[in-house]
Amino acid sequence: MTLQISDPREEQKRLAAIEAASMVRDGMVVGLGSGTTSAYMIDELGRRWAEGLRFSAIPTSERSAEQARSHGIRLVTFASHPQIDLDIDGADEVEMGTLNLIKGRGGALFREKIVAAASRRFVVVVDESKLVRRLGHHMPVPVEVTTFGWELTATRLRDLGARPTLRLDQHGTPFCTDGGNLILDCNFGEIADSVALARKIRAIVGVIESGLFIGRTSEVIVAGQDGLKHLMAG
């Protein structure tokens, strides 16, 4: 069944997600990203699975796992499949030129980074509004932190120039990741040196991972009013 989407931007994202899903071939091990764009991609892979495509998948969140299971897609773990052929995911910001990313608005950044790091190819799908000159232009950097001592971790992030905010869920209670951790959304403004900042954040005790994805992107599929374009790393 073809989805009817009235929002032009959502339709662009859906078409870009379908383009990315077309890269999946029989026998591949595929990373399934999280978020709205990835949901379109998983639905398209579910459609192709029903037509006979066979691959193994490692999801980056419980929500993506549930969606994949609903299509009958075979899920595996790193225990049996330590190398991923292709990881497809969205992003909150893409820095033009470097293709470095901010990810994590959906709360799955730690698992997303593990999957991306294990992948031969990491393909990112976005609409053109996500392209920025510098990271931090309109999005904070999500930082996943331990529940114990998170207040101290927030202080250390302030020392780096951040304005951290504890993420809350729809009920007004602290948002909890699939791994049982908290997220601090850290507004740094435009980031002049995202490589150095990522390194400094990682050095803080209590930080699990940050939403700065540096040097991991193979390709970005950008959906816009003029159609799809492909940005390649390097």
C-alpha positions as a Markdown table, in Angstrom:
| # | Residue | x | y | z |
|---|---|---|---|---|
| 1 | Met | 0.0 | 0.0 | 0.0 |
| 2 | Thr | 1.4 | 3.4 | -0.9 |
| 3 | Leu | 1.3 | 6.0 | 1.8 |
| 4 | Gln | -0.4 | 9.3 | 1.1 |
| 5 | Ile | 1.6 | 12.1 | 2.8 |
| 6 | Ser | 0.2 | 15.7 | 2.6 |
| 7 | Asp | 3.3 | 17.4 | 4.1 |
| 8 | Pro | 5.7 | 18.0 | 1.2 |
| 9 | Arg | 8.8 | 17.8 | 3.5 |
| 10 | Glu | 7.6 | 14.4 | 4.9 |
| 11 | Glu | 7.0 | 13.1 | 1.4 |
| 12 | Gln | 10.6 | 14.2 | 0.4 |
| 13 | Lys | 12.0 | 12.3 | 3.4 |
| 14 | Arg | 9.9 | 9.3 | 2.5 |
| 15 | Leu | 11.3 | 9.3 | -1.1 |
| 16 | Ala | 14.9 | 9.7 | 0.2 |
| 17 | Ala | 14.4 | 6.8 | 2.6 |
| 18 | Ile | 13.1 | 4.6 | -0.2 |
| 19 | Glu | 16.2 | 5.5 | -2.2 |
| 20 | Ala | 18.4 | 4.4 | 0.7 |
| 21 | Ala | 16.5 | 1.2 | 1.2 |
| 22 | Ser | 17.1 | 0.4 | -2.5 |
| 23 | Met | 20.8 | -0.1 | -1.6 |
| 24 | Val | 20.0 | -3.2 | 0.4 |
| 25 | Arg | 20.8 | -6.4 | -1.3 |
| 26 | Asp | 20.2 | -10.1 | -0.6 |
| 27 | Gly | 22.5 | -11.5 | 2.1 |
| 28 | Met | 23.5 | -8.1 | 3.6 |
| 29 | Val | 23.7 | -7.3 | 7.3 |
| 30 | Val | 21.9 | -4.0 | 7.6 |
| 31 | Gly | 21.8 | -1.4 | 10.4 |
| 32 | Leu | 18.3 | 0.0 | 11.0 |
| 33 | Gly | 18.3 | 3.6 | 12.2 |
| 34 | Ser | 15.8 | 5.3 | 14.5 |
| 35 | Gly | 13.4 | 8.2 | 14.0 |
| 36 | Thr | 10.8 | 9.2 | 11.5 |
| 37 | Thr | 13.0 | 9.0 | 8.4 |
| 38 | Ser | 14.2 | 5.6 | 9.4 |
| 39 | Ala | 10.7 | 4.5 | 9.9 |
| 40 | Tyr | 9.9 | 5.1 | 6.3 |
| 41 | Met | 13.1 | 3.2 | 5.4 |
| 42 | Ile | 12.1 | 0.2 | 7.5 |
| 43 | Asp | 8.6 | 0.1 | 6.0 |
| 44 | Glu | 10.1 | 0.1 | 2.5 |
| 45 | Leu | 12.4 | -2.8 | 3.5 |
| 46 | Gly | 9.4 | -4.6 | 4.9 |
| 47 | Arg | 7.7 | -4.2 | 1.6 |
| 48 | Arg | 10.7 | -5.6 | -0.2 |
| 49 | Trp | 11.0 | -8.4 | 2.4 |
| 50 | Ala | 7.4 | -9.4 | 1.5 |
| 51 | Glu | 8.5 | -9.6 | -2.1 |
| 52 | Gly | 11.4 | -12.0 | -1.3 |
| 53 | Leu | 14.4 | -9.9 | -0.3 |
| 54 | Arg | 16.4 | -11.6 | 2.5 |
| 55 | Phe | 18.9 | -9.9 | 4.8 |
| 56 | Ser | 19.8 | -9.7 | 8.5 |
| 57 | Ala | 19.2 | -6.5 | 10.5 |
| 58 | Ile | 20.6 | -5.0 | 13.7 |
| 59 | Pro | 18.2 | -2.2 | 15.0 |
| 60 | Thr | 19.4 | 0.9 | 16.8 |
| 61 | Ser | 16.4 | 1.2 | 19.1 |
| 62 | Glu | 13.6 | -0.9 | 20.6 |
| 63 | Arg | 11.1 | 1.0 | 18.5 |
| 64 | Ser | 13.0 | 0.2 | 15.3 |
| 65 | Ala | 13.2 | -3.4 | 16.4 |
| 66 | Glu | 9.5 | -3.6 | 17.0 |
| 67 | Gln | 8.7 | -2.1 | 13.6 |
| 68 | Ala | 11.1 | -4.5 | 11.8 |
| 69 | Arg | 9.6 | -7.5 | 13.6 |
| 70 | Ser | 6.1 | -6.4 | 12.5 |
| 71 | His | 7.3 | -6.9 | 8.9 |
| 72 | Gly | 8.9 | -10.3 | 9.7 |
| 73 | Ile | 12.4 | -8.9 | 9.1 |
| 74 | Arg | 15.2 | -11.2 | 10.6 |
| 75 | Leu | 16.9 | -9.5 | 13.5 |
| 76 | Val | 20.4 | -10.5 | 14.6 |
| 77 | Thr | 23.0 | -9.4 | 17.2 |
| 78 | Phe | 26.7 | -8.5 | 17.1 |
| 79 | Ala | 27.4 | -11.9 | 18.7 |
| 80 | Ser | 26.8 | -13.6 | 15.4 |
| 81 | His | 27.3 | -10.7 | 13.0 |
| 82 | Pro | 30.1 | -8.3 | 14.2 |
| 83 | Gln | 30.3 | -6.5 | 10.8 |
| 84 | Ile | 27.5 | -4.6 | 9.2 |
| 85 | Asp | 27.5 | -4.0 | 5.5 |
| 86 | Leu | 25.2 | -1.0 | 5.4 |
| 87 | Asp | 23.8 | 1.2 | 8.1 |
| 88 | Ile | 20.9 | 3.6 | 7.1 |
| 89 | Asp | 19.9 | 6.4 | 9.5 |
| 90 | Gly | 18.7 | 10.0 | 9.8 |
| 91 | Ala | 20.3 | 13.0 | 11.3 |
| 92 | Asp | 19.3 | 16.2 | 13.0 |
| 93 | Glu | 22.1 | 18.3 | 11.3 |
| 94 | Val | 24.6 | 17.6 | 8.6 |
| 95 | Glu | 27.6 | 19.9 | 8.3 |
| 96 | Met | 28.2 | 20.6 | 4.6 |
| 97 | Gly | 31.7 | 19.8 | 3.5 |
| 98 | Thr | 32.7 | 17.4 | 6.4 |
| 99 | Leu | 29.4 | 15.5 | 6.5 |
| 100 | Asn | 29.8 | 15.4 | 10.3 |
| 101 | Leu | 26.5 | 15.1 | 12.1 |
| 102 | Ile | 24.4 | 15.9 | 15.1 |
| 103 | Lys | 22.1 | 13.0 | 16.0 |
| 104 | Gly | 20.1 | 11.9 | 19.0 |
| 105 | Arg | 16.9 | 13.9 | 19.0 |
| 106 | Gly | 15.1 | 10.5 | 19.1 |
| 107 | Gly | 17.2 | 9.4 | 22.1 |
| 108 | Ala | 19.0 | 6.5 | 20.5 |
| 109 | Leu | 22.4 | 8.1 | 19.9 |
| 110 | Phe | 24.5 | 5.6 | 21.8 |
| 111 | Arg | 23.2 | 2.6 | 20.0 |
| 112 | Glu | 23.2 | 4.5 | 16.7 |
| 113 | Lys | 26.9 | 5.3 | 17.1 |
| 114 | Ile | 27.7 | 1.6 | 18.0 |
| 115 | Val | 26.0 | 0.4 | 14.8 |
| 116 | Ala | 27.5 | 3.2 | 12.7 |
| 117 | Ala | 31.0 | 2.3 | 14.0 |
| 118 | Ala | 30.5 | -1.4 | 13.0 |
| 119 | Ser | 29.4 | -0.6 | 9.5 |
| 120 | Arg | 31.3 | -0.6 | 6.2 |
| 121 | Arg | 29.0 | 2.1 | 4.8 |
| 122 | Phe | 27.0 | 4.6 | 6.8 |
| 123 | Val | 24.3 | 6.3 | 4.7 |
| 124 | Val | 22.4 | 9.2 | 6.2 |
| 125 | Val | 19.0 | 10.4 | 4.9 |
| 126 | Val | 17.8 | 13.9 | 5.6 |
| 127 | Asp | 15.7 | 16.7 | 4.1 |
| 128 | Glu | 17.5 | 19.8 | 2.9 |
| 129 | Ser | 16.6 | 21.8 | 6.1 |
| 130 | Lys | 19.1 | 19.6 | 8.0 |
| 131 | Leu | 22.1 | 20.9 | 6.0 |
| 132 | Val | 24.1 | 23.6 | 7.9 |
| 133 | Arg | 27.4 | 25.5 | 7.5 |
| 134 | Arg | 28.4 | 24.6 | 11.0 |
| 135 | Leu | 27.0 | 22.1 | 13.5 |
| 136 | Gly | 25.0 | 23.6 | 16.3 |
| 137 | His | 23.3 | 26.1 | 14.0 |
| 138 | His | 19.8 | 25.2 | 15.2 |
| 139 | Met | 20.2 | 22.0 | 17.2 |
| 140 | Pro | 21.7 | 21.3 | 20.6 |
| 141 | Val | 24.1 | 18.4 | 21.0 |
| 142 | Pro | 22.5 | 15.5 | 22.9 |
| 143 | Val | 24.8 | 13.9 | 25.4 |
| 144 | Glu | 23.8 | 10.6 | 27.0 |
| 145 | Val | 24.9 | 10.5 | 30.7 |
| 146 | Thr | 24.7 | 8.2 | 33.6 |
| 147 | Thr | 21.9 | 8.7 | 36.1 |
| 148 | Phe | 24.3 | 8.8 | 39.0 |
| 149 | Gly | 25.9 | 12.2 | 39.3 |
| 150 | Trp | 24.3 | 13.6 | 36.2 |
| 151 | Glu | 24.2 | 17.0 | 37.9 |
| 152 | Leu | 28.0 | 17.0 | 38.2 |
| 153 | Thr | 28.3 | 15.9 | 34.6 |
| 154 | Ala | 26.1 | 18.8 | 33.6 |
| 155 | Thr | 28.4 | 21.2 | 35.4 |
| 156 | Arg | 31.4 | 19.9 | 33.6 |
| 157 | Leu | 29.6 | 20.4 | 30.3 |
| 158 | Arg | 28.8 | 24.0 | 31.3 |
| 159 | Asp | 32.6 | 24.4 | 31.8 |
| 160 | Leu | 32.9 | 23.6 | 28.1 |
| 161 | Gly | 30.5 | 26.4 | 27.2 |
| 162 | Ala | 27.3 | 24.4 | 27.0 |
| 163 | Arg | 23.9 | 25.3 | 28.2 |
| 164 | Pro | 22.7 | 21.8 | 29.2 |
| 165 | Thr | 19.0 | 20.9 | 29.7 |
| 166 | Leu | 17.8 | 17.6 | 31.1 |
| 167 | Arg | 15.5 | 16.0 | 28.6 |
| 168 | Leu | 12.0 | 15.2 | 29.8 |
| 169 | Asp | 9.4 | 12.9 | 28.4 |
| 170 | Gln | 5.8 | 13.7 | 27.6 |
| 171 | His | 4.9 | 13.3 | 31.2 |
| 172 | Gly | 7.4 | 15.8 | 32.4 |
| 173 | Thr | 9.7 | 13.2 | 34.0 |
| 174 | Pro | 13.3 | 12.6 | 33.0 |
| 175 | Phe | 13.6 | 10.8 | 29.6 |
| 176 | Cys | 15.2 | 7.4 | 29.9 |
| 177 | Thr | 17.1 | 5.9 | 27.0 |
| 178 | Asp | 16.9 | 2.2 | 26.0 |
| 179 | Gly | 20.1 | 1.7 | 28.0 |
| 180 | Gly | 18.6 | 3.3 | 31.1 |
| 181 | Asn | 20.5 | 6.5 | 30.9 |
| 182 | Leu | 19.6 | 10.2 | 30.8 |
| 183 | Ile | 20.1 | 12.8 | 28.0 |
| 184 | Leu | 21.4 | 16.3 | 28.4 |
| 185 | Asp | 20.6 | 18.5 | 25.4 |
| 186 | Cys | 23.6 | 20.9 | 25.3 |
| 187 | Asn | 23.4 | 24.1 | 23.4 |
| 188 | Phe | 26.8 | 25.3 | 22.3 |
| 189 | Gly | 25.7 | 27.6 | 19.6 |
| 190 | Glu | 27.6 | 27.2 | 16.3 |
| 191 | Ile | 30.5 | 24.8 | 16.8 |
| 192 | Ala | 33.8 | 26.0 | 15.3 |
| 193 | Asp | 35.6 | 22.8 | 15.9 |
| 194 | Ser | 33.3 | 19.8 | 16.3 |
| 195 | Val | 36.2 | 17.3 | 16.3 |
| 196 | Ala | 37.8 | 18.9 | 19.3 |
| 197 | Leu | 34.5 | 19.4 | 21.1 |
| 198 | Ala | 33.5 | 15.7 | 20.6 |
| 199 | Arg | 36.9 | 14.7 | 22.2 |
| 200 | Lys | 36.4 | 17.0 | 25.2 |
| 201 | Ile | 32.9 | 15.8 | 25.8 |
| 202 | Arg | 34.0 | 12.2 | 25.7 |
| 203 | Ala | 36.7 | 12.9 | 28.3 |
| 204 | Ile | 34.1 | 14.0 | 31.0 |
| 205 | Val | 33.4 | 11.3 | 33.6 |
| 206 | Gly | 29.8 | 10.4 | 33.5 |
| 207 | Val | 29.3 | 10.8 | 29.8 |
| 208 | Ile | 28.3 | 7.7 | 27.9 |
| 209 | Glu | 28.4 | 9.2 | 24.4 |
| 210 | Ser | 27.6 | 12.4 | 22.5 |
| 211 | Gly | 25.4 | 13.0 | 19.5 |
| 212 | Leu | 28.4 | 14.4 | 17.5 |
| 213 | Phe | 29.1 | 11.8 | 14.8 |
| 214 | Ile | 32.6 | 12.7 | 13.5 |
| 215 | Gly | 34.1 | 11.2 | 10.4 |
| 216 | Arg | 31.6 | 8.3 | 10.1 |
| 217 | Thr | 29.4 | 9.3 | 7.2 |
| 218 | Ser | 29.9 | 7.6 | 3.9 |
| 219 | Glu | 27.1 | 9.3 | 2.0 |
| 220 | Val | 24.1 | 11.6 | 2.6 |
| 221 | Ile | 20.9 | 11.4 | 0.6 |
| 222 | Val | 19.3 | 14.9 | 0.7 |
| 223 | Ala | 15.6 | 15.3 | -0.2 |
| 224 | Gly | 14.6 | 18.7 | -1.5 |
| 225 | Gln | 12.1 | 20.5 | -3.7 |
| 226 | Asp | 14.2 | 19.7 | -6.7 |
| 227 | Gly | 14.4 | 16.0 | -5.9 |
| 228 | Leu | 17.2 | 13.9 | -4.4 |
| 229 | Lys | 20.9 | 14.6 | -4.3 |
| 230 | His | 23.8 | 12.5 | -3.0 |
| 231 | Leu | 26.7 | 14.0 | -1.0 |
| 232 | Met | 29.7 | 11.8 | -0.7 |
| 233 | Ala | 32.4 | 11.8 | 2.0 |
| 234 | Gly | 35.9 | 12.7 | 1.1 |
